[in-house]
């Protein structure tokens, strides 16, 4: 039996952008909020609706919707949320430096 070849460095988190402006930061926050409140619940509802049809092995619509939901979760948690969390800390440090 052959050992599967795995892609290297697939699950590495992105590096924070040191040149992120406040406008881009606000855009990322809005995008994250839209993903969490509008896009992801709709995708989850679609997966739930297709799961009710049964037989997951032959339900292509379910598999496609589940893949879409996984991709959306990846976007939310690795890209948007990572940058928002790291940049909010950066902006709070910068604002404190200019206050003193």
RAZISUL-V644301 format. One record per pair of residues at least 4 apart in sequence whose C-alpha atoms are under 6 Angstrom apart, sorted by the first residue. I is the first residue (numbers start at 1). J is the second residue. If there is no record, write none. Layout:
i: [I,I]
j: [J,J]
This chain:
i: [16,32,33,34,35,35,36,43,47,47,50,62,73,74,75,76,76,77,78,81,83,84]
j: [83,80,37,38,39,40,40,69,51,65,62,66,77,78,79,80,81,81,82,85,87,88]
